[in-house]
Amino acid sequence: MMKFLMFLLFMMPLCFHKKNYWMVQMMLFFLMIMFMNISLNIYNFTNLSYMMGLDLLSFGMILLSIWICVLMIMASENLYKNNLYISYFLMNILLLLIMLYLTFSMMNLFLFYLFFEGSLIPTLMLIIGWGYQPERMQAGMYLLFYTLFMSLPLLMGIFYMNNNINSLMIYMMKFYDFNYFLMYLTMILAFLVKMPMYFVHLWLPKAHVEAPISGSMILAGVMLKLGGYGMMRVMIMLQKINMKFNYIWIIISLIGGVYISMKCFCQFDIKSLIAYSSVAHMSLVIGGIMTMNYWGFMGSYILMIGHGLCSSGMFCLSNINYERINSRSLFLNKGMMNFMPSMSLWWFLLSSSNMAAPPSMNLMGEMSLIISLVSWSKFSMLMLMLISFLSAGYSLYLYSYTQHGKMNISTLSFYGGVSREYLMLFLHWMPLNLLVVKIEYFMLWF
């Protein structure tokens, strides 16, 4: 595990030469292939080195992080063309990737917390440094304070745990069961805000709308998954008390999921709509983890990976339109099928994956989550039906609104999609739909 960290650290000097922009991306591709080829024991922690190690859960998340970072560089070609501080930009992405890599591979709970919070700083720098509107400062503050306010209790919980059992090893947690309400709240709230759960979700649409494309991709692709990952890790030692209180979180998530899905129909900013749809999907993930059964954990893991690829691809599409029309409004982005018929196919493919159509991983994840939530209580069926129906509704709404209709009269000059953009979208869509063939890897990890 240490060798990959060294690889990333020694890539830093590459950032400070303008001609090395694509070189950094190629090196990350190379890292991805190397990382895919490590030997992995799917039932236990492997590749242990110092405080680091990974099991299948960490492995999938780290692969997703590297993949999204590669695609972030590919999506941000505008910065390269206009030479907008690209050395610092690449440095920022590498810093963020190092933080995420360390978060997912740490075996010590305190170090996990340290890097979990540390990943916030490069994200904040991305939003404030390369965002579009002046409101990005406010969005950055929302992001910072929502996350920090809830993560300080988590730190106290970790110290309390260390004081009690003299160990913070994630592997050792399965031998303990803390049955204290306060401990339960402190350990879980930070992750619920990061997910984000309904009621504490306001920072997410704001951050997405103000962030540059790279910021949106990493936020949707990986940062939301940090909450799910953390929850899966700490639930092991909070099993007894979670069985008493899980109904609260499941009810909030399911009702919030329905409400947010309806809210998607009110959006007229493309990015905002995709951001709200992320909240609706993550509410299912929270529900799945809280049911504490095998199908729930499994479905949450599959949906987190699937949603990371799908949502990131949707943000890429909205950015492709933004680069041409200089607006993300649904009222101006109409009749795009006339301009870019080939891009229309990608809109269709990613929108259909977003509504969990086969053969995407989202379908497999949602099926597992529906099974787990219905087995927990048959009354959840109503909310799940509504969430599934509405998710198809807003995906269709987004697709038909952008692709069909009368084209905007002010769009006089225009250029179609370029090969870089098609490759980028293909690299989002291909793993999302081909990983279903090896779905047993996602299902055999307990």
C-alpha beads as a LAMMPS data file, in Angstrom:
LAMMPS data file: protein, C-alpha beads

446 atoms
445 bonds

1 atom types
1 bond types

-500.0 500.0 xlo xhi
-500.0 500.0 ylo yhi
-500.0 500.0 zlo zhi

Masses

1 110.0

Atoms # bond

1 1 1 0.000 0.000 0.000
2 1 1 2.880 2.310 0.783
3 1 1 4.309 1.993 -2.747
4 1 1 1.220 3.575 -4.313
5 1 1 1.418 6.445 -1.845
6 1 1 5.066 6.981 -2.837
7 1 1 4.043 6.874 -6.494
8 1 1 1.563 9.701 -5.879
9 1 1 3.989 11.763 -3.792
10 1 1 6.752 11.545 -6.390
11 1 1 4.305 12.646 -9.091
12 1 1 4.082 16.073 -7.459
13 1 1 7.093 17.620 -9.303
14 1 1 5.456 16.643 -12.633
15 1 1 2.737 19.221 -12.018
16 1 1 5.023 22.225 -12.308
17 1 1 5.635 22.109 -16.035
18 1 1 2.905 23.251 -18.413
19 1 1 3.628 20.551 -20.975
20 1 1 3.107 17.794 -18.381
21 1 1 -0.669 18.256 -18.111
22 1 1 -1.534 15.070 -20.026
23 1 1 1.539 13.304 -18.627
24 1 1 0.026 13.492 -15.123
25 1 1 -3.156 11.934 -16.466
26 1 1 -1.249 9.105 -18.156
27 1 1 0.663 8.403 -14.940
28 1 1 -2.630 8.153 -13.056
29 1 1 -3.911 5.700 -15.679
30 1 1 -0.751 3.697 -15.100
31 1 1 -1.318 3.808 -11.326
32 1 1 -4.878 2.587 -11.869
33 1 1 -3.702 -0.452 -13.841
34 1 1 -1.034 -1.238 -11.231
35 1 1 -3.569 -0.943 -8.431
36 1 1 -6.073 -3.191 -10.189
37 1 1 -3.484 -5.941 -10.359
38 1 1 -2.696 -6.233 -6.652
39 1 1 -3.568 -9.516 -4.988
40 1 1 -6.703 -9.143 -2.920
41 1 1 -8.211 -11.461 -0.347
42 1 1 -11.910 -10.730 -0.635
43 1 1 -12.772 -11.957 2.867
44 1 1 -10.223 -10.081 4.931
45 1 1 -7.776 -7.193 5.172
46 1 1 -4.748 -7.668 2.920
47 1 1 -1.729 -5.706 1.662
48 1 1 -0.931 -4.543 5.172
49 1 1 1.847 -1.980 5.526
50 1 1 2.338 0.280 8.554
51 1 1 -1.135 1.619 9.407
52 1 1 -2.513 0.822 5.958
53 1 1 -4.370 -2.086 4.490
54 1 1 -7.433 -2.838 2.428
55 1 1 -10.362 -5.148 2.051
56 1 1 -12.785 -5.272 -0.862
57 1 1 -14.746 -2.246 0.361
58 1 1 -11.630 -0.039 0.427
59 1 1 -10.371 -1.519 -2.832
60 1 1 -13.473 -0.495 -4.792
61 1 1 -13.485 2.982 -3.286
62 1 1 -9.795 3.620 -4.037
63 1 1 -10.246 2.422 -7.631
64 1 1 -13.202 4.780 -7.991
65 1 1 -11.148 7.682 -6.580
66 1 1 -8.251 7.166 -9.000
67 1 1 -10.614 6.721 -11.955
68 1 1 -12.588 9.891 -11.184
69 1 1 -9.360 11.893 -10.714
70 1 1 -8.134 10.742 -14.146
71 1 1 -11.420 11.843 -15.695
72 1 1 -11.337 15.166 -13.804
73 1 1 -8.093 16.058 -15.571
74 1 1 -9.630 15.029 -18.886
75 1 1 -12.758 17.129 -18.285
76 1 1 -10.850 20.281 -17.324
77 1 1 -9.193 20.922 -20.666
78 1 1 -10.560 24.479 -20.669
79 1 1 -8.236 25.331 -17.773
80 1 1 -5.318 23.955 -19.786
81 1 1 -6.249 25.939 -22.891
82 1 1 -6.635 29.189 -20.958
83 1 1 -3.666 28.395 -18.690
84 1 1 -5.690 29.051 -15.518
85 1 1 -3.063 28.112 -12.887
86 1 1 -2.938 24.536 -14.122
87 1 1 0.145 23.626 -12.063
88 1 1 -1.747 24.404 -8.866
89 1 1 -4.811 22.672 -10.253
90 1 1 -2.927 19.419 -10.885
91 1 1 -1.241 19.730 -7.508
92 1 1 -4.648 20.131 -5.913
93 1 1 -6.028 17.038 -7.636
94 1 1 -3.017 14.989 -6.559
95 1 1 -3.367 16.227 -2.980
96 1 1 -7.026 15.307 -3.016
97 1 1 -6.286 11.857 -4.419
98 1 1 -3.630 11.267 -1.751
99 1 1 -6.120 12.273 0.965
100 1 1 -8.809 9.974 -0.436
101 1 1 -6.367 7.112 -0.911
102 1 1 -5.230 7.439 2.713
103 1 1 -8.810 7.769 3.986
104 1 1 -9.885 4.520 2.372
105 1 1 -6.749 2.570 3.239
106 1 1 -6.210 3.563 6.886
107 1 1 -6.670 0.839 9.478
108 1 1 -6.549 3.268 12.387
109 1 1 -9.788 5.109 13.124
110 1 1 -8.125 8.357 14.190
111 1 1 -5.994 8.504 11.040
112 1 1 -9.114 7.717 9.030
113 1 1 -10.771 10.735 10.684
114 1 1 -7.737 12.918 9.983
115 1 1 -7.720 12.232 6.249
116 1 1 -11.535 12.162 6.094
117 1 1 -11.477 15.799 7.203
118 1 1 -8.289 16.576 5.272
119 1 1 -9.959 15.767 1.950
120 1 1 -12.219 18.754 2.579
121 1 1 -9.392 21.277 2.099
122 1 1 -8.431 20.471 -1.539
123 1 1 -12.157 20.319 -2.418
124 1 1 -12.673 23.741 -0.885
125 1 1 -9.687 25.074 -2.826
126 1 1 -11.141 23.658 -6.053
127 1 1 -14.492 25.382 -5.461
128 1 1 -13.067 28.735 -4.345
129 1 1 -10.136 28.775 -6.791
130 1 1 -11.737 27.582 -10.018
131 1 1 -15.492 28.096 -9.426
132 1 1 -17.567 30.308 -11.707
133 1 1 -19.771 32.710 -9.696
134 1 1 -18.945 35.033 -6.769
135 1 1 -21.338 32.947 -4.608
136 1 1 -18.686 30.224 -4.504
137 1 1 -17.342 31.712 -1.245
138 1 1 -20.712 31.177 0.388
139 1 1 -20.924 27.637 -1.031
140 1 1 -17.445 26.923 0.349
141 1 1 -18.485 28.142 3.793
142 1 1 -21.596 25.956 3.714
143 1 1 -19.475 22.946 2.800
144 1 1 -16.891 23.678 5.481
145 1 1 -19.199 24.433 8.384
146 1 1 -21.776 21.707 7.782
147 1 1 -19.010 19.103 7.666
148 1 1 -16.829 20.439 10.485
149 1 1 -19.719 21.137 12.867
150 1 1 -20.732 17.483 12.872
151 1 1 -17.287 15.950 12.705
152 1 1 -15.998 17.398 15.992
153 1 1 -18.307 15.107 17.989
154 1 1 -16.890 12.210 15.923
155 1 1 -13.409 13.118 17.141
156 1 1 -14.643 13.054 20.749
157 1 1 -16.241 9.661 20.128
158 1 1 -12.970 8.297 18.724
159 1 1 -11.018 9.558 21.767
160 1 1 -13.610 8.052 24.110
161 1 1 -13.293 4.736 22.306
162 1 1 -9.493 4.854 22.544
163 1 1 -9.758 5.620 26.259
164 1 1 -12.060 2.640 26.827
165 1 1 -10.516 -0.127 24.747
166 1 1 -6.980 1.197 24.065
167 1 1 -7.250 0.409 20.395
168 1 1 -8.441 2.248 17.322
169 1 1 -7.861 -0.515 14.799
170 1 1 -10.815 -0.894 12.454
171 1 1 -10.197 -4.649 12.325
172 1 1 -10.557 -4.945 16.123
173 1 1 -13.921 -3.164 16.211
174 1 1 -15.870 -6.331 15.545
175 1 1 -15.020 -7.566 19.053
176 1 1 -16.795 -4.626 20.733
177 1 1 -20.344 -3.404 20.964
178 1 1 -20.897 0.082 22.388
179 1 1 -24.437 0.377 23.687
180 1 1 -24.396 4.120 24.559
181 1 1 -26.729 6.554 22.862
182 1 1 -24.303 9.491 22.949
183 1 1 -21.489 7.400 21.518
184 1 1 -23.862 6.229 18.765
185 1 1 -24.816 9.790 17.849
186 1 1 -21.257 11.132 17.833
187 1 1 -19.972 8.286 15.661
188 1 1 -22.750 8.492 13.117
189 1 1 -23.747 12.146 12.607
190 1 1 -20.603 13.225 10.748
191 1 1 -21.178 10.510 8.159
192 1 1 -24.868 11.335 7.771
193 1 1 -23.996 14.969 6.961
194 1 1 -21.348 13.843 4.489
195 1 1 -23.772 11.494 2.706
196 1 1 -25.830 13.867 2.858
197 1 1 -29.010 12.867 4.654
198 1 1 -32.190 14.885 4.105
199 1 1 -32.314 17.902 6.515
200 1 1 -28.533 18.311 6.401
201 1 1 -28.252 18.238 2.615
202 1 1 -28.332 21.973 1.852
203 1 1 -24.576 22.315 1.391
204 1 1 -24.531 19.840 -1.506
205 1 1 -26.606 21.573 -4.243
206 1 1 -24.908 24.879 -3.368
207 1 1 -21.419 23.394 -3.599
208 1 1 -22.253 21.623 -6.878
209 1 1 -23.688 24.662 -8.593
210 1 1 -20.692 26.841 -7.698
211 1 1 -17.958 24.225 -8.237
212 1 1 -16.011 23.842 -11.498
213 1 1 -16.578 20.591 -13.407
214 1 1 -13.674 18.860 -11.623
215 1 1 -15.097 19.877 -8.225
216 1 1 -18.544 18.562 -9.133
217 1 1 -17.110 15.287 -10.383
218 1 1 -15.112 14.563 -7.243
219 1 1 -17.943 15.713 -4.960
220 1 1 -20.528 13.486 -6.636
221 1 1 -18.124 10.671 -7.463
222 1 1 -16.212 10.156 -4.239
223 1 1 -16.857 12.706 -1.473
224 1 1 -20.446 11.567 -0.869
225 1 1 -19.215 7.981 -0.668
226 1 1 -16.913 8.845 2.248
227 1 1 -20.008 9.032 4.463
228 1 1 -21.267 5.620 3.384
229 1 1 -17.819 4.080 3.782
230 1 1 -17.405 5.533 7.282
231 1 1 -20.852 4.340 8.321
232 1 1 -20.175 0.803 7.127
233 1 1 -16.994 0.800 9.182
234 1 1 -18.426 2.089 12.475
235 1 1 -21.727 0.165 12.305
236 1 1 -19.818 -2.978 13.226
237 1 1 -19.391 -1.796 16.811
238 1 1 -22.798 -0.092 17.169
239 1 1 -24.988 -3.017 16.183
240 1 1 -27.136 -3.411 19.277
241 1 1 -28.031 0.262 19.678
242 1 1 -28.515 0.737 15.952
243 1 1 -31.246 -1.898 15.987
244 1 1 -33.124 0.325 18.465
245 1 1 -32.800 3.614 16.606
246 1 1 -32.373 2.732 12.948
247 1 1 -36.062 3.328 12.168
248 1 1 -35.549 7.096 12.721
249 1 1 -32.850 7.379 10.047
250 1 1 -34.639 5.072 7.609
251 1 1 -37.903 7.053 7.882
252 1 1 -36.092 10.400 7.414
253 1 1 -34.158 9.014 4.453
254 1 1 -37.116 7.469 2.650
255 1 1 -39.509 10.388 3.109
256 1 1 -36.670 12.828 2.346
257 1 1 -35.805 10.790 -0.770
258 1 1 -39.362 11.135 -2.074
259 1 1 -39.476 14.844 -1.304
260 1 1 -36.105 15.542 -2.926
261 1 1 -37.131 13.519 -6.007
262 1 1 -40.162 15.795 -6.347
263 1 1 -37.909 18.817 -5.830
264 1 1 -35.878 17.692 -8.876
265 1 1 -38.836 18.568 -11.101
266 1 1 -38.706 22.186 -9.853
267 1 1 -35.083 22.753 -10.841
268 1 1 -34.154 24.779 -13.888
269 1 1 -30.366 24.546 -13.455
270 1 1 -29.062 21.271 -14.920
271 1 1 -26.325 20.912 -12.305
272 1 1 -28.754 21.584 -9.488
273 1 1 -31.099 18.868 -10.769
274 1 1 -28.286 16.287 -10.929
275 1 1 -27.122 17.327 -7.429
276 1 1 -30.597 16.829 -5.955
277 1 1 -30.868 13.452 -7.681
278 1 1 -27.622 12.483 -5.894
279 1 1 -29.276 13.268 -2.550
280 1 1 -32.232 11.033 -3.498
281 1 1 -29.919 8.140 -4.401
282 1 1 -27.843 8.542 -1.255
283 1 1 -31.000 8.387 0.874
284 1 1 -31.447 4.806 -0.370
285 1 1 -27.853 4.030 0.573
286 1 1 -28.411 5.346 4.123
287 1 1 -31.539 3.198 4.390
288 1 1 -29.649 0.117 3.189
289 1 1 -26.793 0.565 5.669
290 1 1 -29.199 1.228 8.567
291 1 1 -31.145 -2.001 7.999
292 1 1 -27.946 -3.799 9.063
293 1 1 -28.481 -6.805 6.844
294 1 1 -26.300 -8.411 4.182
295 1 1 -28.364 -7.253 1.201
296 1 1 -28.413 -3.688 2.524
297 1 1 -24.634 -3.443 2.906
298 1 1 -24.071 -5.112 -0.427
299 1 1 -26.587 -2.919 -2.264
300 1 1 -25.172 0.230 -0.663
301 1 1 -21.680 -0.662 -1.837
302 1 1 -22.826 -1.420 -5.402
303 1 1 -24.972 1.719 -5.607
304 1 1 -22.157 3.899 -4.248
305 1 1 -19.775 2.714 -6.973
306 1 1 -22.470 2.885 -9.675
307 1 1 -23.729 6.305 -8.642
308 1 1 -20.152 7.636 -8.441
309 1 1 -19.583 6.837 -12.118
310 1 1 -23.071 7.786 -13.332
311 1 1 -23.401 11.096 -11.491
312 1 1 -19.902 12.166 -12.499
313 1 1 -20.756 11.434 -16.146
314 1 1 -23.964 13.473 -15.893
315 1 1 -21.987 16.458 -14.574
316 1 1 -19.580 16.073 -17.504
317 1 1 -22.510 16.275 -19.904
318 1 1 -23.870 19.408 -18.241
319 1 1 -20.401 20.962 -18.487
320 1 1 -20.120 20.095 -22.187
321 1 1 -23.324 22.086 -22.753
322 1 1 -22.110 24.890 -20.486
323 1 1 -18.876 25.268 -22.472
324 1 1 -20.916 25.866 -25.631
325 1 1 -23.883 27.948 -24.474
326 1 1 -22.365 29.531 -21.326
327 1 1 -25.513 28.703 -19.418
328 1 1 -26.778 25.718 -17.470
329 1 1 -30.412 26.832 -17.562
330 1 1 -32.893 24.264 -18.866
331 1 1 -34.716 27.093 -20.660
332 1 1 -31.669 27.832 -22.828
333 1 1 -30.313 24.281 -23.253
334 1 1 -33.054 23.100 -25.578
335 1 1 -33.074 21.151 -28.810
336 1 1 -29.486 19.991 -28.371
337 1 1 -30.248 17.022 -30.593
338 1 1 -30.081 19.409 -33.584
339 1 1 -26.540 20.496 -32.719
340 1 1 -24.984 17.357 -31.280
341 1 1 -26.900 14.233 -32.279
342 1 1 -24.041 11.954 -31.134
343 1 1 -23.936 13.644 -27.728
344 1 1 -27.645 12.961 -27.481
345 1 1 -26.842 9.236 -27.341
346 1 1 -24.606 9.810 -24.316
347 1 1 -27.288 11.893 -22.639
348 1 1 -29.644 8.984 -23.170
349 1 1 -27.222 6.321 -21.945
350 1 1 -26.248 8.172 -18.760
351 1 1 -29.802 9.345 -18.011
352 1 1 -31.036 5.763 -18.351
353 1 1 -28.278 4.572 -15.990
354 1 1 -29.296 7.329 -13.582
355 1 1 -32.827 5.935 -13.453
356 1 1 -31.374 2.444 -12.783
357 1 1 -32.084 0.854 -16.149
358 1 1 -30.350 -2.441 -16.969
359 1 1 -27.521 -3.329 -17.336
360 1 1 -26.135 -0.558 -15.088
361 1 1 -24.763 -1.165 -11.599
362 1 1 -27.379 1.248 -10.256
363 1 1 -30.073 -1.328 -11.066
364 1 1 -28.253 -4.088 -9.210
365 1 1 -27.658 -1.802 -6.223
366 1 1 -31.234 -0.542 -6.089
367 1 1 -32.623 -4.075 -6.338
368 1 1 -30.499 -5.170 -3.363
369 1 1 -31.519 -2.069 -1.394
370 1 1 -35.215 -2.577 -2.141
371 1 1 -34.951 -6.206 -0.978
372 1 1 -33.197 -5.149 2.240
373 1 1 -35.630 -2.314 3.037
374 1 1 -38.753 -4.349 2.264
375 1 1 -37.456 -7.198 4.435
376 1 1 -36.959 -4.640 7.219
377 1 1 -40.547 -3.385 6.918
378 1 1 -43.131 -3.920 4.222
379 1 1 -44.421 -0.357 4.758
380 1 1 -41.232 1.005 3.205
381 1 1 -42.483 -0.403 -0.109
382 1 1 -44.657 2.657 -0.773
383 1 1 -41.749 5.107 -0.439
384 1 1 -39.452 2.882 -2.495
385 1 1 -42.045 2.720 -5.277
386 1 1 -42.291 6.498 -5.305
387 1 1 -38.495 7.014 -5.263
388 1 1 -38.006 4.558 -8.166
389 1 1 -40.854 6.057 -10.187
390 1 1 -39.789 9.655 -9.594
391 1 1 -36.127 8.908 -10.367
392 1 1 -37.249 7.655 -13.792
393 1 1 -39.415 10.776 -14.062
394 1 1 -36.729 13.387 -13.432
395 1 1 -34.178 11.552 -15.580
396 1 1 -36.653 11.616 -18.478
397 1 1 -37.510 15.236 -17.696
398 1 1 -33.832 16.215 -17.876
399 1 1 -33.216 14.241 -21.071
400 1 1 -36.302 15.395 -22.977
401 1 1 -35.960 19.011 -21.866
402 1 1 -32.333 19.295 -23.020
403 1 1 -32.530 17.216 -26.203
404 1 1 -35.941 18.027 -27.662
405 1 1 -37.852 21.237 -28.235
406 1 1 -37.134 24.375 -30.189
407 1 1 -33.483 25.363 -30.211
408 1 1 -32.362 28.620 -28.685
409 1 1 -32.367 31.366 -31.336
410 1 1 -29.326 33.141 -29.858
411 1 1 -27.107 30.107 -30.528
412 1 1 -25.696 31.132 -33.874
413 1 1 -22.230 29.592 -33.919
414 1 1 -21.567 26.219 -32.376
415 1 1 -19.200 23.269 -32.465
416 1 1 -20.072 19.619 -31.905
417 1 1 -18.571 17.166 -29.464
418 1 1 -14.826 16.477 -29.715
419 1 1 -13.194 13.061 -29.341
420 1 1 -11.858 13.896 -25.853
421 1 1 -15.417 14.416 -24.620
422 1 1 -16.717 11.203 -26.166
423 1 1 -13.817 9.248 -24.674
424 1 1 -14.468 10.816 -21.272
425 1 1 -18.149 9.844 -21.378
426 1 1 -17.292 6.356 -22.590
427 1 1 -14.898 5.908 -19.669
428 1 1 -17.738 6.799 -17.298
429 1 1 -20.315 4.584 -18.956
430 1 1 -18.221 1.495 -19.721
431 1 1 -17.244 0.473 -16.154
432 1 1 -20.752 1.404 -14.963
433 1 1 -22.322 -1.141 -17.311
434 1 1 -19.577 -3.739 -17.720
435 1 1 -18.871 -4.303 -14.015
436 1 1 -22.278 -5.990 -13.804
437 1 1 -20.677 -8.973 -15.546
438 1 1 -18.429 -9.493 -12.490
439 1 1 -21.023 -8.524 -9.898
440 1 1 -19.969 -11.402 -7.615
441 1 1 -16.929 -9.342 -6.575
442 1 1 -19.288 -6.803 -5.057
443 1 1 -21.409 -9.438 -3.370
444 1 1 -18.899 -11.701 -1.679
445 1 1 -17.146 -9.269 0.600
446 1 1 -18.259 -10.331 4.069

Bonds

1 1 1 2
2 1 2 3
3 1 3 4
4 1 4 5
5 1 5 6
6 1 6 7
7 1 7 8
8 1 8 9
9 1 9 10
10 1 10 11
11 1 11 12
12 1 12 13
13 1 13 14
14 1 14 15
15 1 15 16
16 1 16 17
17 1 17 18
18 1 18 19
19 1 19 20
20 1 20 21
21 1 21 22
22 1 22 23
23 1 23 24
24 1 24 25
25 1 25 26
26 1 26 27
27 1 27 28
28 1 28 29
29 1 29 30
30 1 30 31
31 1 31 32
32 1 32 33
33 1 33 34
34 1 34 35
35 1 35 36
36 1 36 37
37 1 37 38
38 1 38 39
39 1 39 40
40 1 40 41
41 1 41 42
42 1 42 43
43 1 43 44
44 1 44 45
45 1 45 46
46 1 46 47
47 1 47 48
48 1 48 49
49 1 49 50
50 1 50 51
51 1 51 52
52 1 52 53
53 1 53 54
54 1 54 55
55 1 55 56
56 1 56 57
57 1 57 58
58 1 58 59
59 1 59 60
60 1 60 61
61 1 61 62
62 1 62 63
63 1 63 64
64 1 64 65
65 1 65 66
66 1 66 67
67 1 67 68
68 1 68 69
69 1 69 70
70 1 70 71
71 1 71 72
72 1 72 73
73 1 73 74
74 1 74 75
75 1 75 76
76 1 76 77
77 1 77 78
78 1 78 79
79 1 79 80
80 1 80 81
81 1 81 82
82 1 82 83
83 1 83 84
84 1 84 85
85 1 85 86
86 1 86 87
87 1 87 88
88 1 88 89
89 1 89 90
90 1 90 91
91 1 91 92
92 1 92 93
93 1 93 94
94 1 94 95
95 1 95 96
96 1 96 97
97 1 97 98
98 1 98 99
99 1 99 100
100 1 100 101
101 1 101 102
102 1 102 103
103 1 103 104
104 1 104 105
105 1 105 106
106 1 106 107
107 1 107 108
108 1 108 109
109 1 109 110
110 1 110 111
111 1 111 112
112 1 112 113
113 1 113 114
114 1 114 115
115 1 115 116
116 1 116 117
117 1 117 118
118 1 118 119
119 1 119 120
120 1 120 121
121 1 121 122
122 1 122 123
123 1 123 124
124 1 124 125
125 1 125 126
126 1 126 127
127 1 127 128
128 1 128 129
129 1 129 130
130 1 130 131
131 1 131 132
132 1 132 133
133 1 133 134
134 1 134 135
135 1 135 136
136 1 136 137
137 1 137 138
138 1 138 139
139 1 139 140
140 1 140 141
141 1 141 142
142 1 142 143
143 1 143 144
144 1 144 145
145 1 145 146
146 1 146 147
147 1 147 148
148 1 148 149
149 1 149 150
150 1 150 151
151 1 151 152
152 1 152 153
153 1 153 154
154 1 154 155
155 1 155 156
156 1 156 157
157 1 157 158
158 1 158 159
159 1 159 160
160 1 160 161
161 1 161 162
162 1 162 163
163 1 163 164
164 1 164 165
165 1 165 166
166 1 166 167
167 1 167 168
168 1 168 169
169 1 169 170
170 1 170 171
171 1 171 172
172 1 172 173
173 1 173 174
174 1 174 175
175 1 175 176
176 1 176 177
177 1 177 178
178 1 178 179
179 1 179 180
180 1 180 181
181 1 181 182
182 1 182 183
183 1 183 184
184 1 184 185
185 1 185 186
186 1 186 187
187 1 187 188
188 1 188 189
189 1 189 190
190 1 190 191
191 1 191 192
192 1 192 193
193 1 193 194
194 1 194 195
195 1 195 196
196 1 196 197
197 1 197 198
198 1 198 199
199 1 199 200
200 1 200 201
201 1 201 202
202 1 202 203
203 1 203 204
204 1 204 205
205 1 205 206
206 1 206 207
207 1 207 208
208 1 208 209
209 1 209 210
210 1 210 211
211 1 211 212
212 1 212 213
213 1 213 214
214 1 214 215
215 1 215 216
216 1 216 217
217 1 217 218
218 1 218 219
219 1 219 220
220 1 220 221
221 1 221 222
222 1 222 223
223 1 223 224
224 1 224 225
225 1 225 226
226 1 226 227
227 1 227 228
228 1 228 229
229 1 229 230
230 1 230 231
231 1 231 232
232 1 232 233
233 1 233 234
234 1 234 235
235 1 235 236
236 1 236 237
237 1 237 238
238 1 238 239
239 1 239 240
240 1 240 241
241 1 241 242
242 1 242 243
243 1 243 244
244 1 244 245
245 1 245 246
246 1 246 247
247 1 247 248
248 1 248 249
249 1 249 250
250 1 250 251
251 1 251 252
252 1 252 253
253 1 253 254
254 1 254 255
255 1 255 256
256 1 256 257
257 1 257 258
258 1 258 259
259 1 259 260
260 1 260 261
261 1 261 262
262 1 262 263
263 1 263 264
264 1 264 265
265 1 265 266
266 1 266 267
267 1 267 268
268 1 268 269
269 1 269 270
270 1 270 271
271 1 271 272
272 1 272 273
273 1 273 274
274 1 274 275
275 1 275 276
276 1 276 277
277 1 277 278
278 1 278 279
279 1 279 280
280 1 280 281
281 1 281 282
282 1 282 283
283 1 283 284
284 1 284 285
285 1 285 286
286 1 286 287
287 1 287 288
288 1 288 289
289 1 289 290
290 1 290 291
291 1 291 292
292 1 292 293
293 1 293 294
294 1 294 295
295 1 295 296
296 1 296 297
297 1 297 298
298 1 298 299
299 1 299 300
300 1 300 301
301 1 301 302
302 1 302 303
303 1 303 304
304 1 304 305
305 1 305 306
306 1 306 307
307 1 307 308
308 1 308 309
309 1 309 310
310 1 310 311
311 1 311 312
312 1 312 313
313 1 313 314
314 1 314 315
315 1 315 316
316 1 316 317
317 1 317 318
318 1 318 319
319 1 319 320
320 1 320 321
321 1 321 322
322 1 322 323
323 1 323 324
324 1 324 325
325 1 325 326
326 1 326 327
327 1 327 328
328 1 328 329
329 1 329 330
330 1 330 331
331 1 331 332
332 1 332 333
333 1 333 334
334 1 334 335
335 1 335 336
336 1 336 337
337 1 337 338
338 1 338 339
339 1 339 340
340 1 340 341
341 1 341 342
342 1 342 343
343 1 343 344
344 1 344 345
345 1 345 346
346 1 346 347
347 1 347 348
348 1 348 349
349 1 349 350
350 1 350 351
351 1 351 352
352 1 352 353
353 1 353 354
354 1 354 355
355 1 355 356
356 1 356 357
357 1 357 358
358 1 358 359
359 1 359 360
360 1 360 361
361 1 361 362
362 1 362 363
363 1 363 364
364 1 364 365
365 1 365 366
366 1 366 367
367 1 367 368
368 1 368 369
369 1 369 370
370 1 370 371
371 1 371 372
372 1 372 373
373 1 373 374
374 1 374 375
375 1 375 376
376 1 376 377
377 1 377 378
378 1 378 379
379 1 379 380
380 1 380 381
381 1 381 382
382 1 382 383
383 1 383 384
384 1 384 385
385 1 385 386
386 1 386 387
387 1 387 388
388 1 388 389
389 1 389 390
390 1 390 391
391 1 391 392
392 1 392 393
393 1 393 394
394 1 394 395
395 1 395 396
396 1 396 397
397 1 397 398
398 1 398 399
399 1 399 400
400 1 400 401
401 1 401 402
402 1 402 403
403 1 403 404
404 1 404 405
405 1 405 406
406 1 406 407
407 1 407 408
408 1 408 409
409 1 409 410
410 1 410 411
411 1 411 412
412 1 412 413
413 1 413 414
414 1 414 415
415 1 415 416
416 1 416 417
417 1 417 418
418 1 418 419
419 1 419 420
420 1 420 421
421 1 421 422
422 1 422 423
423 1 423 424
424 1 424 425
425 1 425 426
426 1 426 427
427 1 427 428
428 1 428 429
429 1 429 430
430 1 430 431
431 1 431 432
432 1 432 433
433 1 433 434
434 1 434 435
435 1 435 436
436 1 436 437
437 1 437 438
438 1 438 439
439 1 439 440
440 1 440 441
441 1 441 442
442 1 442 443
443 1 443 444
444 1 444 445
445 1 445 446
